[in-house]
Amino acid sequence: MENRVYGIIGISSIMANWNADFSGYPKTTSKGEVFGSDKALKYPMKKMWEDNGEKVLYIKSIKTENGGYNPRTLKDRYEHIFNTTLGKDVLNIAKNLFLAIDVKNFGATFAETNANISITGAVQIGQGFNKYTESETQVQNILSPVQDSKAAQKSKDNEEAKNTTLGTKITSDEAHYFYPFTINPLAYKEFMEMGVTDGYTEDDYLKFKDAALKSATYFVTNSKVGCENEFALFVETDKELYLPNLDKYIEFEKTKNKNIIKITCDSLINSFSDRIKSIEIYYNSYTTDVKTGINNVTYYNIFTKQVINN
């Protein structure tokens, strides 16, 4: 693959918590802006790839040890997915690393004894900011089905302490996150020259694109139920065209009937029409309309992948 790709991935969160901070509340900046980290987006991608049989290095896994369960170390994980010992051959280790789909896309910092390898990923994903200004945090009280044994022991005569414990579930009533991303297929040029990898390929890009379109919808946990892929923009350009992050050109609003995603970088994109290979927009056409003046766009239903006559 030679062409660069610029784009946006949009995630909707309805009565869910896409990315919580350590307090359990949706992650915010110091100015109170709700956002999701790139890690929150990459994890569902990696989980989907792993469940589809791909080699994924940077994901938590468990091993049995001393009669219990413990997370694998990086060395353990490497040896587990590649079915080999780590060894001291740095070039061979690097070759194996590039066989992992998450490393091939996002890069790696592999710091182990006899092997300190840094790989800058071809795919770079920024922070995803919530563009829906009316978003509010909801706190729900939840009763546990089991008794708080410690509280009951401290106060055997206290009937309240014997009751089931009270917990909380924190969600956003509605949020819409938009992540910018850039793909530079030449990122692995030095490793290609060393014979470590064949570079970032069309197949790697298609696997990333597939995950970008459905991994949030695919990944279901208690806090992520209600999180779905709702939008994606892919702008494929020649290898020497450099564009800014496109998420700053996204506006979101709600109307009585549908959500509106407005893309305001029309003049920017159209001015490079002779250097742009293709522009694709995927979106949830059942809940959302997309408004833009960008020329030569092909629109798709994000779930069915069928072309939409927008």
C-alpha positions in Angstrom: 0.0 0.0 0.0 1.3 3.5 -0.9 -1.6 5.9 -0.5 -2.1 7.8 2.8 -5.5 7.7 4.5 -7.1 10.4 6.7 -10.4 9.9 8.5 -12.8 10.0 11.4 -14.4 7.2 13.4 -17.7 8.1 15.2 -19.0 6.2 18.2 -22.4 6.8 19.8 -23.0 6.1 23.5 -26.6 5.9 24.6 -27.1 5.3 28.4 -23.6 3.8 28.4 -20.1 4.7 29.5 -17.7 4.6 26.5 -14.6 5.6 28.5 -14.6 6.0 32.2 -12.0 7.7 34.4 -10.8 6.2 37.7 -13.8 7.7 39.5 -16.2 5.8 37.1 -17.4 9.0 35.4 -17.0 9.6 31.7 -13.5 10.8 31.0 -13.2 14.6 30.8 -10.5 17.3 30.2 -9.6 19.9 32.8 -12.1 22.2 31.0 -14.9 19.6 31.4 -15.0 18.4 27.8 -16.0 14.7 27.6 -13.7 12.6 25.5 -12.6 9.1 24.9 -8.9 8.0 24.7 -7.5 6.2 21.8 -7.0 3.2 24.0 -10.8 3.0 24.5 -11.2 2.7 20.7 -8.3 0.4 20.1 -9.3 -2.2 22.7 -12.6 -3.3 21.0 -10.6 -3.5 17.7 -8.0 -5.7 19.3 -10.7 -7.8 21.0 -12.6 -8.3 17.7 -9.4 -9.2 15.9 -8.4 -11.7 18.6 -11.8 -13.4 18.5 -11.5 -13.7 14.7 -8.3 -15.7 15.1 -5.7 -12.9 14.5 -2.5 -12.7 16.6 -2.9 -9.8 19.0 0.0 -9.0 21.3 -1.1 -6.1 23.5 -4.2 -7.4 25.2 -4.7 -8.8 28.6 -4.7 -12.6 29.0 -4.6 -14.9 32.0 -2.4 -17.8 32.9 -2.7 -20.3 35.7 0.2 -20.0 38.2 0.7 -21.4 41.7 -2.9 -22.5 42.0 -4.3 -19.2 40.9 -4.8 -16.9 37.9 -2.4 -14.1 37.0 -2.1 -11.8 33.9 0.7 -12.7 31.5 3.7 -10.6 31.3 4.8 -9.1 27.9 7.3 -11.9 27.5 4.7 -14.5 28.4 2.3 -13.0 25.9 4.9 -13.0 23.2 5.8 -16.6 23.8 2.1 -17.6 24.0 0.9 -16.2 20.7 4.0 -17.0 18.7 4.5 -20.4 20.3 8.2 -19.9 20.8 10.8 -18.7 23.4 11.8 -15.0 23.3 15.5 -15.7 22.6 18.1 -13.1 21.8 17.7 -12.7 18.0 16.3 -9.2 17.8 15.6 -9.4 14.0 13.6 -12.6 14.5 11.7 -11.0 17.4 10.9 -8.0 15.2 9.7 -10.3 12.4 7.3 -12.0 14.9 6.1 -8.7 16.2 5.0 -7.6 12.8 2.9 -10.8 12.5 0.6 -9.4 15.3 -2.2 -7.4 13.7 -2.3 -4.8 16.5 1.5 -4.2 16.1 1.1 -4.0 12.3 -1.4 -1.3 12.7 -0.6 0.6 15.9 3.1 -0.2 16.5 4.7 -1.3 19.7 7.1 -0.6 22.5 8.7 -3.9 23.2 11.1 -3.6 26.2 12.4 -6.9 27.3 15.8 -8.3 28.2 18.0 -8.5 25.1 15.3 -7.0 23.0 14.3 -3.3 23.1 12.3 -2.6 20.0 10.2 0.6 19.2 7.8 0.5 16.3 5.9 3.7 15.3 2.5 2.5 14.1 1.3 3.2 10.6 -2.1 4.0 12.1 -2.3 6.9 14.5 -5.5 7.6 16.3 -6.2 10.8 18.3 -8.5 11.5 21.2 -12.2 11.3 20.4 -14.2 14.3 21.7 -17.9 14.2 22.4 -19.6 16.7 20.0 -23.0 16.5 21.6 -23.1 19.5 23.9 -26.3 18.4 25.7 -24.7 15.3 27.1 -25.4 14.6 30.8 -24.0 12.1 33.2 -26.5 9.7 34.9 -25.8 7.9 38.2 -28.0 4.9 39.0 -28.1 3.1 42.4 -27.9 -0.6 42.2 -28.6 -3.3 44.8 -26.2 -6.2 44.9 -27.7 -9.8 45.2 -25.2 -10.6 48.0 -24.8 -9.4 51.5 -21.8 -7.2 52.5 -20.1 -9.7 54.8 -17.6 -7.3 56.2 -20.3 -4.7 57.2 -22.4 -7.5 58.7 -19.6 -8.7 60.9 -18.8 -5.3 62.2 -22.4 -4.8 63.3 -24.3 -8.1 63.8 -27.3 -6.3 65.3 -27.5 -3.7 62.6 -30.2 -4.8 60.2 -29.1 -2.2 57.6 -25.6 -3.7 57.5 -27.1 -7.1 56.9 -28.9 -5.9 53.8 -27.4 -6.3 50.3 -24.8 -3.7 49.4 -25.6 -0.6 47.3 -23.6 0.1 44.2 -23.7 2.6 41.4 -23.7 2.5 37.6 -22.6 5.7 35.9 -23.4 6.4 32.2 -23.9 9.3 29.8 -27.5 9.7 28.7 -26.2 10.4 25.2 -22.7 11.1 23.8 -21.2 11.1 20.3 -17.4 10.7 20.1 -15.4 11.5 16.9 -11.9 10.2 16.6 -9.4 11.4 14.0 -7.0 9.0 12.5 -4.1 9.0 10.0 -2.6 6.1 8.1 1.0 6.4 6.8 1.9 3.2 5.0 5.6 4.3 4.7 6.0 4.2 8.5 7.8 0.8 8.3 10.2 1.7 5.5 13.3 1.1 7.7 12.0 -2.3 8.8 11.2 -3.2 5.2 14.8 -2.4 4.3 16.0 -4.7 7.0 13.8 -7.5 5.7 11.7 -7.6 8.8 8.3 -6.9 7.2 6.7 -6.5 3.8 5.3 -3.2 5.1 1.8 -1.9 5.6 -0.4 -3.7 3.1 -3.8 -3.4 1.6 -4.8 -6.4 3.6 -3.7 -4.7 6.8 -5.7 -1.6 5.9 -8.8 -3.6 5.1 -8.6 -5.3 8.5 -8.3 -1.9 10.2 -11.2 -0.6 8.2 -13.4 -3.5 9.1 -12.6 -3.0 12.8 -13.2 0.8 12.5 -16.7 0.1 11.1 -18.0 -2.4 13.6 -15.7 -3.2 16.6 -17.6 -0.9 19.0 -20.9 -2.4 18.0 -19.3 -5.9 18.3 -17.8 -5.3 21.8 -20.5 -5.7 24.5 -19.8 -5.3 28.2 -22.0 -4.0 31.0 -20.8 -0.4 30.6 -20.5 -0.6 26.8 -24.0 -1.8 26.0 -25.4 1.1 24.1 -22.1 2.0 22.4 -22.1 1.6 18.6 -20.2 2.6 15.5 -22.3 5.3 13.9 -20.0 7.1 11.5 -16.7 6.7 9.6 -14.9 8.9 7.0 -12.1 7.5 4.9 -10.2 10.0 2.6 -7.5 8.1 0.6 -4.9 10.4 -0.9 -1.6 10.3 -2.7 1.5 9.5 -0.5 2.7 13.1 -0.3 -0.6 14.9 0.6 -0.6 16.0 4.3 -4.0 16.9 5.9 -4.8 18.1 9.4 -6.9 16.1 11.8 -10.4 16.1 10.4 -12.4 15.8 13.6 -12.2 19.5 14.2 -14.5 19.9 11.1 -17.3 17.9 12.6 -20.5 19.3 14.0 -23.3 17.3 15.7 -26.8 18.3 16.4 -30.2 16.7 17.1 -33.4 17.4 15.3 -36.9 16.1 16.0 -36.5 13.2 13.6 -32.8 12.5 13.1 -29.3 13.3 14.3 -27.3 15.5 12.0 -23.5 15.1 11.4 -22.2 18.1 9.5 -18.7 18.0 7.9 -17.4 21.5 7.4 -14.0 20.8 5.6 -15.6 21.0 2.2 -13.2 23.7 0.7 -10.2 22.0 2.2 -10.9 18.6 0.7 -12.3 19.8 -2.6 -9.1 21.9 -3.1 -7.1 18.7 -3.4 -9.5 16.8 -5.6 -6.7 16.0 -8.1 -4.7 14.3 -5.4 -7.5 12.4 -3.7 -8.1 8.8 -4.8 -11.4 8.1 -3.0 -13.7 9.4 -0.3 -16.1 7.1 1.6 -18.6 7.9 4.3 -20.3 5.2 6.4 -23.1 6.1 8.7 -26.1 4.8 10.6 -28.8 6.0 8.1 -31.6 4.9 10.4 -30.8 7.5 13.0 -28.6 10.0 11.3 -28.2 12.2 8.2 -24.9 13.5 7.0 -24.5 17.0 5.5 -21.4 18.0 3.6 -20.4 19.8 0.4 -17.4 17.5 -0.2 -17.4 16.3 -3.8 -17.3 12.7 -5.2 -18.3 11.0 -1.9 -19.6 7.4 -1.9 -22.0 6.9 1.0 -22.6 3.5 2.7 -24.9 2.1 5.4 -22.4 1.4 8.2 -24.2 -1.9 9.1 -25.1 -3.4 5.7 -22.2 -1.8 3.7 -24.8 -1.1 1.0 -24.4 2.1 -1.1 -26.7 5.0 -0.1 -27.9 7.6 -2.6 -27.4 10.6 -0.3 
